[in-house]
Amino acid sequence: MIRKILYSLISILFSFSVYTEQQEYEYEVIADNLSHPWGIAVIDNDNILFTELSGQLRVIEDGVLNPEPIKGVPEVLFAGQGGLSGIILDPNFDSNNKIYISFSSPDEGRKTNTLEVISSTLTSKSLEDVKTIFKASPSRKTAAHYGARMAFLDDGTLLITSGDGFNYREEAQYLDNHYGKIIRINTDGSVPADNPFVSIDQAKPEIWSYGHRNLQGISVVNGVVYENEHGPMGGDELNIAEPSKNYGWPAITYGKDYSGATISPFTEKEGMEQPIKYWVPSIAPSGMTYYEGNKFPEWTNSLFISALVPGDVRRLEILGSKITKEEILFSDLGRIRDIATSPDGSLILATDGPKGKLVRVTNK
């Protein structure tokens, strides 16, 4: 018997319902007409911080968008793919109100720029005690492929994804720069003594793993680090990232250059890690969250990856290092830039673009 998928045709205010074989859910638009929403940090069910790529830090307070951006954000280069990007709460946010923000930072004269990460204390209307804790080196002339996502390891150290800068892809294979790397630092900006390359001459001591392209999602699940990254034309990847490992870009890839030219004839090489999943054609993976809620029991213990092309969310079931199921969800919202989980088990989505939205996915 053919199972039918029913779609609700009723839209009341900003809510409408969708039915799948597994779950019944509805969308609630929390905020709209946003300027390129990019990163989400959920404080609690009714209070959410998010970045707008154009340079504003915004907040949902008691379920309502505060019309005034939070003050104290540093100068941001809003160009190309650059702008105010990743945001994450300190593990002890409830007691210290600390947050971390990544962004593209213009150098003096604005001819070059780089990825920068700050720590700060959030007050009701502004950021205080702003401190730069990481700046990628060297700077780049491009405004593309910053990475700019963050996650905390269980030991309290901070992982930062640093993209290859688009024109600097060969540098991802070398340890004397921050292009195409995952960075690991302490929250004060210092380098952990057990980072894998601290004793290697001329290696950047902040490097934790290398050989990445443009890492747009990262999550730590029971000590396992999952990261996704854009391939070129095809070859988007989901990896299990581990310290000191080389993930191959651009020496190995499942994609081709945008011109159709071959980047590498190899998809694997000794000493280089394989993705646990890759997508051809590309889906342009963006944010990532691991779902442990019970509002949607069929989705519990799934990895959710938001995607930009054509625009949807991929729900992945994982057994060990194997993807056992992939389900496409929320394909009626357009390009989805980020996804986060709320404590009540609902999902928070950020749609991409100059009139982006924050959308809550909840059950009826």
Stockholm file with secondary structure:
# STOCKHOLM 1.0

chainA/1-364         MIRKILYSLISILFSFSVYTEQQEYEYEVIADNLSHPWGIAVIDNDNILFTELSGQLRVIEDGVLNPEPIKGVPEVLFAGQGGLSGIILDPNFDSNNKIYISFSSPDEGRKTNTLEVISSTLTSKSLEDVKTIFKASPSRKTAAHYGARMAFLDDGTLLITSGDGFNYREEAQYLDNHYGKIIRINTDGSVPADNPFVSIDQAKPEIWSYGHRNLQGISVVNGVVYENEHGPMGGDELNIAEPSKNYGWPAITYGKDYSGATISPFTEKEGMEQPIKYWVPSIAPSGMTYYEGNKFPEWTNSLFISALVPGDVRRLEILGSKITKEEILFSDLGRIRDIATSPDGSLILATDGPKGKLVRVTNK
#=GR chainA/1-364 SS CCCCCCEEEEEETTEEEEECSSCEEEEEEEEEEESCEEEEEEEETTEEEEEETTTEEEEEETTEECSSCBBCCCCCCCSTTCSEEEEEECTTHHHHCEEEEEEEEECTTSSCEEEEEEEEEECSSBEEEEEEEEECSSCBSCCCCCEEEEEECTTSCEEEEECCTTTTGGGGGCSSSCTTEEEEECTTSCCCTTCTTTTSTTSCTTEEEECCSEEEEEEEETTEEEEEEECSBSCEEEEEECTTCBCCTTTSCSCBCTTSCCSCSCSCCTTSCCCSEEESSCCCEEEEEEECCSSSGGGTTEEEEEETTTTEEEEEEEETTEEEEEEEECTTSCCEEEEEECTTSCEEEEECSTTEEEEEEECC
#=GC SS_cons         CCCCCCEEEEEETTEEEEECSSCEEEEEEEEEEESCEEEEEEEETTEEEEEETTTEEEEEETTEECSSCBBCCCCCCCSTTCSEEEEEECTTHHHHCEEEEEEEEECTTSSCEEEEEEEEEECSSBEEEEEEEEECSSCBSCCCCCEEEEEECTTSCEEEEECCTTTTGGGGGCSSSCTTEEEEECTTSCCCTTCTTTTSTTSCTTEEEECCSEEEEEEEETTEEEEEEECSBSCEEEEEECTTCBCCTTTSCSCBCTTSCCSCSCSCCTTSCCCSEEESSCCCEEEEEEECCSSSGGGTTEEEEEETTTTEEEEEEEETTEEEEEEEECTTSCCEEEEEECTTSCEEEEECSTTEEEEEEECC
//
